[in-house]
Amino acid sequence: MEDRPLHTAVPGTARIRVIALGDELLAGAGDARALGWLGRAVASEQDPAARIELFTAALPGETSASLGERWDAAVSERLDPEAQSAGLLEHRVVIGLGSSDVTSGISLARSRLNLAKVLDGLERLRIPSFVVGPPPSLDRGRTASIRELSAAFEDVCARRRVPFIDTVGALDGHDQWTADLARSGRDLPGQTGYGLIAWLALHGGFGEFLGSR
């Protein structure tokens, strides 16, 4: 058998480290299975060797402003440059955007700038990113504001050719989503709702983003 140098990757065997930033939705709050949409999506793309490893850094009530302030440290703490340079590890960043900018009164222009700051920083680090937008609320007025916010986020991503999942557009008026929120009594889904977001992500290129397909 041919000897290989130490710490050299076998082609196609590099681990994929997913670093995820977002709010309570990213953490799967309200999910009886504690998987959330991200856990379900990663599990769907996981291979028998379990090459995908998930490091979630969720912050309750995350706004784009707080994301813009903390993303660099949160990502840097979870990077392994040595393994990456040896070809043993690839990094990915998933950003789950919530609707707290609406609650906090952050302007759309500022929300755009905050997300652009994060995506541009990740581009400088040469780390691919995948963005999931905020889902609808039971409150119709709030959902209208979320639609505007999501459109602003989507435009920022489109300009940078970063994948974006428009969950508010897909789930607003969806019977199963609405019923799930009604059962929870708050703007957090249960297993059904998180499953719907996972489905949207998986059909929006999540597997291709990970490199698992």
N, C-alpha and C positions, 0 to 999 in steps of 0.2 A: 504494500500500500504506500502510495506517495505521501511523504510527510508534508504537512502544511505548517507555515509559520504560526507561532502562538498569536492569539487575538486577531486572527484573520477570518472574515466571514465566509461561509459557504454560500454561493449565489442562491438568492431566494429564501434565505433563512434569517435575515436580519429581523430583529424584534421591532415592533411598531409601538412607540410610546405616545399615547394620546394624552395631551394635557388639556383639561377642559375648564373653562372659565364661564361663570354665569351666576344666576340667582337660585332661588329655592326650586324652581322648575328643573334646573339642571341636576339638582341633588335628589330629585324624585320625591319631594315632600308631598305627603298625602297618598302615596302609593303603598298599598298594603304589602306589596312584594319588595318594596324598597329598591326597585331597579330604575324607575324613571324612564324617560324615552332613550336616554343615552346608553344605559345599561342594556336595554333591549336591543338597540341598534348594534352595539359592539358585540353582544352575544350572537347576533345573527351573522356577523361577519367573521367571528372567531374561527380559527382553524384548529385541527387536532393538536398541533404543537403549542397552542395558546400563545402565539407570537404577539398578539395585541395586548398591551398592558395599559390600564386606564388610571390616570391620576387626576382626580377631580378637585378643583379649588373653587367651591361655590360659596357665595356670600349672600345671605338673606337680604332682600331689598336692593340688590345690586342695580345701580344706575350706570349709564354710560360714563358719567363723570368718575365714579369710583373705579370702574373698570379701567378707565384711562390712567388712573393714578397707580393702580396696583398690578397691572398686567405684567410689567417687565419683571418685577421681583418674583411674582407667582410663577411665571414661566421659567425664569433663570434658575430658581431653586429646584426645578424638576428636570432640568436638562442634564445629559451625560455626554459632554463633548468628546471625551476620550473614546467611549464606545461608538459614538457616531463617526469619528474620524477613522476608526478601525473597520467601519462598515458593518458593525454588529447591531446597530440601532438606528432607526429613523424616527424623527420627531414630527408630530402633527399637533395642531392646536384647534380645538373646537370651542366656539363661542356661542353660548346660549343667551340671547338677549331677552330680557323681560320688559315689562311695561312701567317700571318704576320711574322712568323719566317723565311719564304723564303725571304721576302722583307728585313728583318733586317740582313740577313746573319748569323743567329744563326745556329751552327752546329747541325747535327742530334743527336750527342752524348749529347750535351747540352740540346736540346729539350727533349730528353728522361729523362734526370736527372730532368729537371724542372717539368715535369708532374709527375714523380715518387715521387718527394717531396710533391706535392699536394695530390696525392692519398694516400700516406703513412700517411700524416697528418690527412686526413679524416678517415682513418682506425683507427688511435689512438683515434680519437673522437667517433668512432663507428657510423659514419654516412655513410650510403650507397651512392655510387656515380654512375653516368651514364654519359658516355662520347660520344659525337658526334664529329666525325672528320671533317676536312676541306673539302669543296666541290671543284669541278673543276673550272678552269678559262676558259675564251675564248682563252687565250694565251696557245698554245700547250706546249711550253717550260716550262712555269710556272706550268702547270698541271702535267708535268712529275716530277717536284720537289715536288709538293704537294703530289703526289702518294708516293714518298719516305718518306716524312714527316708523312703522314698518317700511313704508314706501321710501322714506328718507334713508333708512339703513340699507335697503336693497339697492338704491342708487349708488351709495358709497361702495358697496361690494361690486356692483356691475362695472364701475369705473376701474376697478382693480382686478377684475376677472376672478373674483373670489366667489365660490359657490354660496348661494343664499337660499334658504327655505322660507317661503312666505306662509307661515302657519295661520295667520289671521285670515288671509284670503281663502285658504283651503278649509278652515274649520268654522268660520263664522256662519251660523245657521245650520251647522251639521247636527243632526238629531242626537247622535251618540255623544258628541262632545258636550252639547248643551245639557243633556240628561246627567252626564258625569259631573259637571260643575254644580248642577242643582242638587245632586246627592251630597256633595261635599259641603255645601253651604258657604263656600268661599271660592275665590278664583284659582283654585288648584284642582286639577283633574285627579281621577283615580286610575285604576289599571287600564280601563278602556281608553281614556283620554291620552295617557302616556303612550299606549300602543299606537294610537292614531298619529301622534307626532313622530314616533319611531318609523312608522310606515312612510310618512312624508320624507323623512331624511333618507331612508334606504332607497326610495324611488327618486330621490333628488341627487344621487351620485355619491352617497356616503361611502359605499364600497370602493368606488374608483378613487375617491379622495384618500382613503386609507392605503390603497395599493393592495387590497386583499382580493381584487378581481383582475 
